[in-house]
Amino acid sequence: MDVVPAGNINRWKYPPFDAHSDEEFIYARGTLDDKGNLFTMMEALKEYLNVYGQPLRTFYVALTHDEEVGKSGAMGIAHYLSQQPFGHNGQFEFILDEGTIILEEAFPTLKNPIAIIGVAEKGSIYIEYRIEVAPGHSSMPSASTAIGILARAVDKLESTLQPSQFGRGPELSLFHGVTPYLKFPLRLVMSNIWLFGPVIQWVLSRKPGTDALQRTSTAVTLISGGEKENILPTSASATVNHRIHTADSCRKILENNRRIINDDRLVSHIKSCSEPSPISPYGKHIYAYRILEETIRQTFENDHHHPIIVVSGLMLGGTDSRSYTNLSKNLYRFSPFVYHHNDLNRLHGDNERIRHSDMQRGLNFYFHLILNNQLENIPETKLNSEL
């Protein structure tokens, strides 16, 4: 299973591939994304086989070498499973992929941890914008160079947000689920979204992580131009990545960008486009969703004063689950690890790490998920803190 590069290793507290372990953490690239899931899942499977032997109900563990971007991994597995007698016409009960997490101190006045089950994930589009002009000498520059024109377009894209889609996606169910646990006056505001919706949108827009819940995001990821120091650039290009909200589409974002840039000299080219996923069924009446919800409560509800809140939500990144839409309509994304605010920047960042306690609870979660899916009835919520 692949991981992203470690970046500047001089900024790491310990070498990024040594898996240094202290009393509280394991430091290594990939501990959060996604070796933590891999390790706890496989250890849980081994433990289940040691305790119970052959499962009564068939399930598959799908691990790939080209996560999210390749075609021979998840897509190949999905094709193979669709050819099996039980794999056609979406007959799998559910698919669970890596994804959303458990957040602590996610809202002001809220002391309960929030477990978010991703019932949908954003789409992604990469658009290259290119401009080509006549050459010239830098001693006699034209009014607008290729780089200058491109820079103004990039500035417009970065400074003009895509429209808010607040209330048009699964993020709304997250706020409804959290509201009863909030204190006044925040609970009053969240209980009356119809009235305070614009205020909530403004608050969400103050931080990148929350703003991404309500709109399609914009990130300029590549830029190039120029050939030599004393020659006017004949061309320049930039690649922009948008993570697309479930209420948007590739076509809509492309049209929004055309209006924002408002310069026909730039030519757009879609390098790749993946539409947002469908929103999977969720709620108490959905068997697969309830299995996940109850397993989370079994594993993590250890504080009766501040019980864990389990809600559905939107996965901001991409996962392999989009390759399995032919196998089930119940596609969920969840990683059984507790994140604090200072952990979020470590994902693909410096000093990535995971707590020993999270590894233990992650193993416990997958063990009981396997076990609960072998039962005839959904188990009552009862804390199982150990195997």
C-alpha positions as CSV (number, residue, x, y, z in Angstrom):
1,M,0.0,0.0,0.0
2,D,1.5,3.3,-1.1
3,V,2.0,6.5,0.9
4,V,2.8,10.1,0.0
5,P,6.4,11.3,0.1
6,A,7.8,12.4,3.5
7,G,8.8,15.9,2.4
8,N,11.7,17.6,4.2
9,I,12.9,14.9,6.6
10,N,14.8,17.5,8.6
11,R,11.4,18.8,9.9
12,W,10.6,15.4,11.3
13,K,11.2,14.6,15.0
14,Y,12.2,11.1,14.0
15,P,13.1,9.5,10.7
16,P,9.7,9.2,8.8
17,F,10.1,5.5,7.9
18,D,11.6,4.2,11.1
19,A,8.2,3.8,12.9
20,H,9.7,5.3,16.1
21,S,7.6,4.4,19.1
22,D,7.5,6.3,22.4
23,E,5.1,5.9,25.3
24,E,2.2,7.5,23.5
25,F,2.7,7.6,19.8
26,I,4.1,5.8,16.7
27,Y,5.8,8.3,14.4
28,A,5.9,7.4,10.7
29,R,4.7,8.4,7.3
30,G,1.5,6.6,6.6
31,T,0.4,5.9,10.2
32,L,-2.7,8.1,9.7
33,D,-3.1,7.6,5.9
34,D,-3.4,4.7,5.7
35,K,-1.2,2.1,7.4
36,G,-3.2,2.5,10.7
37,N,-6.3,1.1,9.0
38,L,-4.3,-1.6,7.2
39,F,-2.6,-2.9,10.4
40,T,-5.6,-2.8,12.7
41,M,-7.8,-4.4,10.0
42,M,-5.5,-7.3,9.5
43,E,-4.8,-7.8,13.2
44,A,-8.5,-7.9,13.8
45,L,-9.0,-10.5,11.1
46,K,-6.3,-12.7,12.6
47,E,-7.7,-12.3,16.1
48,Y,-11.2,-13.2,14.9
49,L,-10.0,-16.4,13.2
50,N,-8.1,-17.4,16.3
51,V,-11.2,-16.9,18.5
52,Y,-14.1,-18.0,16.2
53,G,-12.6,-19.7,13.2
54,Q,-14.4,-19.7,9.9
55,P,-16.9,-16.9,9.6
56,L,-20.5,-17.8,8.9
57,R,-21.0,-14.8,6.6
58,T,-18.6,-14.1,3.7
59,F,-16.7,-10.8,3.6
60,Y,-13.7,-9.5,1.6
61,V,-10.7,-7.4,2.6
62,A,-9.6,-5.4,-0.5
63,L,-6.1,-3.9,-0.3
64,T,-4.5,-2.3,-3.4
65,H,-1.1,-0.9,-4.4
66,D,-2.5,2.1,-6.4
67,E,-5.0,3.6,-4.0
68,E,-7.5,6.1,-5.5
69,V,-5.6,6.8,-8.7
70,G,-4.9,3.5,-10.4
71,K,-7.1,1.3,-12.5
72,S,-5.6,-2.1,-11.8
73,G,-6.3,-2.0,-8.1
74,A,-9.8,-1.3,-6.8
75,M,-11.3,-1.3,-10.2
76,G,-9.8,-4.7,-11.0
77,I,-11.1,-6.0,-7.6
78,A,-14.5,-4.6,-8.2
79,H,-14.6,-6.2,-11.7
80,Y,-13.6,-9.6,-10.3
81,L,-16.2,-9.5,-7.5
82,S,-18.9,-8.5,-9.9
83,Q,-18.3,-11.7,-11.9
84,Q,-19.0,-13.9,-8.8
85,P,-22.5,-15.4,-8.5
86,F,-23.2,-13.2,-5.5
87,G,-21.5,-10.1,-6.8
88,H,-23.8,-8.8,-9.5
89,N,-26.7,-6.3,-9.3
90,G,-25.3,-4.7,-6.1
91,Q,-25.9,-7.6,-3.8
92,F,-23.2,-6.8,-1.3
93,E,-24.7,-5.6,2.0
94,F,-22.2,-2.7,2.3
95,I,-18.8,-1.5,1.4
96,L,-16.6,0.2,4.1
97,D,-13.6,2.2,3.1
98,E,-11.1,4.5,4.9
99,G,-12.5,7.9,5.5
100,T,-14.0,10.2,8.0
101,I,-12.9,10.0,11.6
102,I,-13.7,10.8,15.2
103,L,-13.2,14.4,16.2
104,E,-12.8,15.8,19.7
105,E,-13.6,19.5,20.5
106,A,-15.1,19.9,17.0
107,F,-17.7,22.5,18.1
108,P,-17.6,25.3,20.8
109,T,-19.3,24.1,24.0
110,L,-19.3,20.5,22.8
111,K,-17.4,18.0,24.9
112,N,-18.7,14.9,23.2
113,P,-16.5,13.2,20.5
114,I,-18.1,13.1,17.1
115,A,-17.8,9.9,14.9
116,I,-18.6,10.9,11.3
117,I,-19.6,8.1,8.9
118,G,-19.0,9.4,5.4
119,V,-22.1,8.6,3.3
120,A,-20.7,10.5,0.3
121,E,-17.5,11.8,-1.0
122,K,-16.5,14.8,-3.0
123,G,-15.7,14.6,-6.7
124,S,-12.5,15.9,-8.2
125,I,-11.6,17.8,-11.3
126,Y,-8.2,18.9,-12.6
127,I,-8.3,21.7,-15.1
128,E,-5.4,23.1,-17.0
129,Y,-5.6,26.8,-18.1
130,R,-3.2,27.7,-20.9
131,I,-2.4,30.9,-22.8
132,E,-0.2,31.4,-25.8
133,V,1.0,34.8,-27.2
134,A,3.5,36.1,-29.7
135,P,7.2,36.1,-28.6
136,G,9.1,39.3,-27.8
137,H,12.2,40.7,-26.0
138,S,12.0,41.7,-22.4
139,S,13.5,45.1,-23.2
140,M,10.2,46.0,-25.0
141,P,7.5,44.1,-23.0
142,S,3.9,44.1,-24.2
143,A,1.3,45.4,-21.8
144,S,0.3,41.9,-20.8
145,T,2.6,39.0,-20.8
146,A,1.4,35.4,-20.9
147,I,2.5,35.0,-17.3
148,G,0.8,38.2,-16.2
149,I,-2.5,37.2,-17.8
150,L,-2.4,33.8,-16.2
151,A,-1.5,35.3,-12.8
152,R,-4.5,37.5,-12.9
153,A,-6.7,34.5,-13.8
154,V,-5.2,32.5,-10.9
155,D,-5.8,35.3,-8.5
156,K,-9.4,35.5,-9.5
157,L,-9.9,31.8,-9.0
158,E,-8.3,31.9,-5.5
159,S,-10.1,35.0,-4.3
160,T,-13.5,34.1,-5.6
161,L,-15.1,31.2,-3.7
162,Q,-17.3,28.7,-5.4
163,P,-21.0,29.2,-4.3
164,S,-22.0,27.8,-0.9
165,Q,-24.1,24.6,-1.2
166,F,-24.9,24.6,2.5
167,G,-28.0,22.5,3.2
168,R,-27.8,20.7,-0.2
169,G,-25.6,17.8,0.9
170,P,-25.0,15.3,3.7
171,E,-23.2,17.9,5.8
172,L,-26.7,19.1,7.0
173,S,-27.3,15.8,8.8
174,L,-24.1,16.3,10.7
175,F,-25.3,19.6,12.2
176,H,-28.7,18.1,13.0
177,G,-27.1,15.3,14.9
178,V,-24.8,17.5,16.9
179,T,-27.3,20.2,17.8
180,P,-29.0,18.5,20.8
181,Y,-25.6,18.3,22.6
182,L,-24.7,22.0,22.2
183,K,-25.2,24.6,24.8
184,F,-27.1,27.9,24.6
185,P,-26.9,30.1,22.5
186,L,-25.2,27.9,19.9
187,R,-28.0,25.3,20.2
188,L,-30.5,28.0,19.5
189,V,-28.7,29.0,16.3
190,M,-28.2,25.4,15.1
191,S,-31.9,24.6,15.9
192,N,-33.0,27.3,13.5
193,I,-30.9,26.9,10.5
194,W,-33.8,28.2,8.3
195,L,-33.2,31.6,10.1
196,F,-29.5,31.6,10.9
197,G,-28.3,29.8,7.8
198,P,-26.3,32.8,6.4
199,V,-24.6,33.2,9.8
200,I,-23.6,29.5,9.9
201,Q,-22.3,29.7,6.4
202,W,-20.1,32.7,7.3
203,V,-18.8,30.9,10.4
204,L,-18.0,27.8,8.3
205,S,-16.1,29.9,5.8
206,R,-13.6,31.1,8.5
207,K,-11.6,27.9,8.4
208,P,-10.6,25.8,5.4
209,G,-11.6,22.5,7.0
210,T,-15.2,23.6,7.7
211,D,-15.5,25.7,4.6
212,A,-14.8,22.6,2.5
213,L,-18.0,21.0,4.0
214,Q,-20.3,23.6,2.3
215,R,-18.7,24.3,-1.1
216,T,-16.4,23.1,-3.8
217,S,-12.9,24.0,-3.0
218,T,-10.2,25.5,-5.2
219,A,-6.5,24.8,-5.2
220,V,-3.9,25.8,-7.7
221,T,-1.5,22.9,-7.7
222,L,0.8,23.4,-10.8
223,I,2.0,26.5,-12.6
224,S,4.7,27.0,-15.4
225,G,5.7,29.6,-17.9
226,G,8.7,31.2,-19.6
227,E,11.7,29.9,-21.4
228,K,14.6,32.3,-20.7
229,E,15.3,35.3,-18.5
230,N,15.3,37.9,-21.3
231,I,12.6,36.5,-23.5
232,L,8.9,37.3,-23.1
233,P,7.1,34.1,-22.3
234,T,5.1,32.7,-25.3
235,S,3.0,30.5,-23.1
236,A,2.0,29.8,-19.5
237,S,-0.2,27.2,-17.8
238,A,-1.7,26.4,-14.5
239,T,-3.5,23.4,-13.1
240,V,-6.4,23.9,-10.7
241,N,-7.8,21.1,-8.6
242,H,-11.4,21.5,-7.4
243,R,-12.9,19.0,-4.8
244,I,-16.5,19.0,-5.9
245,H,-19.4,19.2,-3.5
246,T,-22.2,16.7,-4.0
247,A,-24.6,19.5,-5.2
248,D,-22.1,20.6,-7.9
249,S,-20.8,18.8,-11.0
250,C,-17.7,19.1,-13.2
251,R,-19.7,20.9,-15.9
252,K,-21.0,23.4,-13.4
253,I,-17.6,24.2,-11.9
254,L,-16.1,24.6,-15.4
255,E,-18.8,27.1,-16.2
256,N,-18.3,29.0,-12.9
257,N,-14.6,29.3,-13.6
258,R,-15.3,30.7,-17.1
259,R,-17.4,33.5,-15.6
260,I,-14.9,34.1,-12.8
261,I,-11.9,34.4,-15.1
262,N,-13.8,36.3,-17.8
263,D,-10.9,36.1,-20.3
264,D,-11.3,34.2,-23.5
265,R,-7.5,34.3,-24.1
266,L,-7.2,31.4,-21.6
267,V,-8.0,28.0,-23.0
268,S,-9.2,25.3,-20.5
269,H,-8.5,21.6,-20.7
270,I,-10.0,19.0,-18.4
271,K,-7.1,16.7,-17.4
272,S,-9.4,14.4,-15.4
273,C,-12.8,14.5,-13.8
274,S,-14.5,12.4,-11.2
275,E,-18.0,13.4,-10.3
276,P,-19.1,13.4,-6.6
277,S,-20.3,10.1,-5.4
278,P,-24.0,9.3,-4.8
279,I,-25.2,9.8,-1.2
280,S,-25.6,6.4,0.3
281,P,-28.7,5.5,2.4
282,Y,-28.3,6.2,6.1
283,G,-30.3,6.3,9.3
284,K,-31.8,3.9,11.9
285,H,-33.8,2.1,9.2
286,I,-30.8,1.1,7.2
287,Y,-29.3,-2.2,8.4
288,A,-25.8,-1.6,7.1
289,Y,-25.6,1.9,8.6
290,R,-26.9,0.7,12.0
291,I,-24.3,-2.0,12.1
292,L,-21.5,0.6,11.7
293,E,-23.2,3.0,14.2
294,E,-23.6,0.3,16.9
295,T,-20.1,-1.0,16.4
296,I,-18.7,2.5,16.9
297,R,-20.7,2.9,20.1
298,Q,-19.5,-0.5,21.4
299,T,-15.9,0.5,20.8
300,F,-15.8,4.2,21.8
301,E,-18.6,5.0,24.2
302,N,-16.6,4.9,27.4
303,D,-17.8,8.2,28.9
304,H,-21.4,8.2,30.0
305,H,-21.3,11.9,30.8
306,H,-20.2,12.7,27.3
307,P,-21.3,9.8,25.1
308,I,-20.0,9.6,21.5
309,I,-22.2,11.2,18.8
310,V,-22.5,9.2,15.6
311,V,-23.6,11.2,12.6
312,S,-23.5,10.9,8.8
313,G,-21.3,13.4,6.9
314,L,-19.3,14.2,3.8
315,M,-15.9,12.8,3.0
316,L,-13.7,15.7,1.7
317,G,-11.1,13.5,0.0
318,G,-11.3,10.7,-2.4
319,T,-11.3,6.9,-1.6
320,D,-11.4,3.7,-3.5
321,S,-15.1,3.2,-2.6
322,R,-16.1,5.0,-5.8
323,S,-14.8,1.9,-7.7
324,Y,-17.3,-0.4,-5.9
325,T,-20.6,1.3,-6.8
326,N,-21.5,-1.7,-8.9
327,L,-21.4,-4.0,-5.9
328,S,-23.6,-2.1,-3.4
329,K,-25.6,1.1,-2.9
330,N,-24.4,1.2,0.7
331,L,-20.9,2.7,0.5
332,Y,-19.5,4.1,3.7
333,R,-16.2,5.7,4.7
334,F,-14.9,5.6,8.2
335,S,-11.5,5.3,10.0
336,P,-11.8,4.3,13.7
337,F,-9.3,6.8,15.0
338,V,-9.7,9.8,17.3
339,Y,-8.3,13.1,15.9
340,H,-7.5,16.2,17.9
341,H,-7.1,19.6,16.2
342,N,-3.3,19.4,16.1
343,D,-3.5,16.0,14.4
344,L,-5.2,17.3,11.2
345,N,-2.1,19.1,9.9
346,R,-0.1,15.9,10.4
347,L,-2.1,14.1,7.7
348,H,0.3,14.2,4.7
349,G,2.4,16.6,6.8
350,D,5.4,16.6,9.1
351,N,5.6,14.3,12.1
352,E,2.7,12.1,11.1
353,R,1.8,9.9,14.1
354,I,-0.8,7.7,15.7
355,R,-1.5,7.0,19.3
356,H,-1.0,3.5,20.7
357,S,-4.5,3.7,22.2
358,D,-6.0,4.4,18.7
359,M,-4.3,1.3,17.3
360,Q,-5.9,-0.7,20.1
361,R,-9.3,0.7,19.6
362,G,-9.0,0.5,15.9
363,L,-8.3,-3.2,16.2
364,N,-11.2,-3.6,18.6
365,F,-13.5,-1.8,16.1
366,Y,-12.7,-4.0,13.2
367,F,-12.9,-7.2,15.4
368,H,-16.4,-6.3,16.5
369,L,-17.5,-5.2,13.0
370,I,-16.7,-8.7,11.8
371,L,-18.3,-10.3,14.7
372,N,-21.5,-8.2,14.6
373,N,-22.0,-9.0,10.9
374,Q,-22.1,-12.7,11.8
375,L,-25.1,-12.2,14.1
376,E,-28.8,-12.5,13.1
377,N,-29.8,-9.3,14.9
378,I,-28.0,-6.0,15.4
379,P,-26.5,-6.1,18.9
380,E,-27.5,-3.7,21.6
381,T,-25.1,-0.9,22.4
382,K,-22.8,-2.3,25.1
383,L,-19.3,-1.2,25.6
384,N,-16.7,-3.8,24.5
385,S,-13.5,-2.1,25.3
386,E,-11.4,-5.2,24.9
387,L,-11.3,-8.2,22.6
